[in-house]
Amino acid sequence: MQNLTQRMVAFMRRNWYALIVAALILIWLYGRMRTNPVLFAQFVVDGIRLGFVYGLIALGYTMVYGIVRLINFAHGDVFMVGAYTAFYATTRFRWGFIPAMGLAMGVCAFLAVIIERVAYKPLREAPRIAALITAIGVSFFLEYFTALDFVFTPNFINYTPLPIRFQTWDVGGVTFSNVMLIVIGVSLLCLAVLWYLVYRTKLGKAMRAVAWDKPTARLMGIDVDLVITFTFAVGAALAGLGGMLYVILYPQIRTFLGVMPGLKAFIAAVFGGIGSLPGAFIGSLIIGMIETLSQGYLSSTLRDFIVFSVLIIVLLFKPTGLFGESAKEKA
Amino acid sequence: MKSRFLGQSWLFWLAVLLIFLVVQWVVMPRFTEFRRMSWVIFPCIMAIICLGLNLIYGFNGQFSLGQWGFYGIGAYASALITYHWTQRVTFPIEGVTLQIPAALQRIVPLAEMQLFHIDAGRSALLLFALLAGGALAAIISLGFGYVVLLRLGSDYFGIATLGFTVMVQVLLINSDLVIPETKGARGMIGIPQMTSFFWAFALLVLALVVMRNIIYSSTGRAIISVREDETAAQAMGIDTLRYKTMSFVLGSFYAGLAGGLYAHLYAFLSPSYFSFQRSFDPMIIIVFGGLGNMTGTLLATFVWAISLEGMRIWLPQGFEAWRFVIYPIALLLLMLFRQQGLLGRVELGFLRAPRWPLRKLGGADMPPAVAAAAAGSAQVEE
């Protein structure tokens, strides 16, 4: 963490004009905050809520990219499958919140293992574009196959009996809901578990070793294929959880649901430095915040434009994202 | 050797003309309007985009997903030009109408053949609009490409260009705030329908020949060397940034040109068509045809378009929605069993690398066998 701070300080010294622009934006935001503090606080709260959901998806992107250098475009659709699983578990089978969450995570992990074994593993030695095209193909397949009538149907479905009753509290004009607290709590719990898994267990050590140097890891007796499959499964489980929380927050389900959140989460992972776990989470929070603030203060239709222009500008200044400088420290 | 146009012999242009006439008068009249557009004209347009992307990714190795954004820019720019001017510049030319004898009608299934019934003013306007769309795309890509290529490479360039495509789509959705004619998210209507098979085919052939000539020139060598090894290319004195920007701009110009053709084909433009998910289509096609392979791109575009649209007809009743289920499975199988694409590195016909005549070094330096081979290849080239 200290290393990270030093790097950030060094970066700011080199690119002082970036600092000036950031300061101007902060001053502008401060002005907006002074005019209507309650609205501003509400936007910030919404941004955090959205950012945590993006964070759960972004972790999967960043872990997979860190370990096999593959932009897994099918991840957003795994997220959609998680949302549907939770929906069917809670509305059709009357499962509770926690069992449904477990089911969504399990189904997504299983799906990701199948995808990895069928579509990505045979292509590990092939040129990277082949795996990328396969990922796009898997993404199309999940979207359009689940849109068939006998699978999930192509229509919008309203998530009507939500598994948890919505409760809102009004704290000085800012609305908090219990769903939001659950989102944040569950996300933080998952982050803690993931951190423990990656940095404090033998499996996590193996994951880091594989990300660092695959042939050497294999020489050290690590089952590289198993570790990669496990990484996919963990990422997908988090995406499934994210999918469930996302549809509880925005209760409308469709098979193309995963496209935009998937892209945003991917952008967030790139923003934070793809391959870095804390980077993905912080990037997601920033992207969520930018999105709600630009939607609230500038224009709701130009929201994506602002998000992507910020991304491109940040990439121009820091080509590997905010925290992605050390190429070797990947999880 | 004598009479050559764009480096191709008169025999080549005769063959092109023959292909055009056969498709125009023998193949196209047998198709319905829908198939004429989606099986013949649209693949020509798509092939131009894919050729451009093949230059950027296949030959120059810059992973770009921005082709679709430039396509959208070109489409809207040229559509706006013709939308405003099409009523003002009109100069119809009275052509000739030939009666087709009954014996010939088995080949050309038409009662009469209308030749040269064209509007010279509108055709010139269309050409101008297409070039303007391409030029706008090229200018934007020059600015964007120069700034972004300077800093970013490989995956990050792909992400930035993907972002560009999304940004273009968002701007198109909001464009009615500035330009009311585009009607924003509702889609632009009232574009004259002017793209005929002639325009799509002629521009495709021109694009193909120009690209072939570039690839087999010293510029093309430099472009390919950037893909193979950027550091080595730099060490050999090649300005890699210049060649990267050059191929990016030319590829985007192709995309803009194709956008103009697309706008005037269906006479309707909607921002939802220019979504980033579709931007994978050209990428899929060039990988399907083989990276850095022009013949493969051409073939793959037609196979892709005809099979994807044809599945609407070939699939049994009630199974039309399976189209996009079969398509990714086919894609997956192709990638698993043939990663190098349909043709790999095999170029066919005039797209093959020309055999260069070896430079005559003077008798003493050159072993007799090589001198003979040089003389032989020089003769073949004649």
Interface residues (C-beta under 8 A of the other chain):
Chain A: R69 I71 V118 A119 P122 L123 A126 P127 I129 A130 A131 I133 T134 I136 G137 V138 S139 F140 F141 E143 Y144 F145 A147 L148 D149 P154 V259 L263 I267 V270 I274 S299 T301 L302 D304 F305 F308 S309 L311 I312 L315 L316 P319 T320
Chain B: F63 V147 V148 R151 L152 D155 Y156 G158 I159 A160 G163 F164 V166 M167 V170 L171 I173 N174 F276 Q277 F280 M283 I284 V287 L291 A321 W322 R323 F324 V325 Y327 P328 I329 L331 L332 M335 L336 Q339
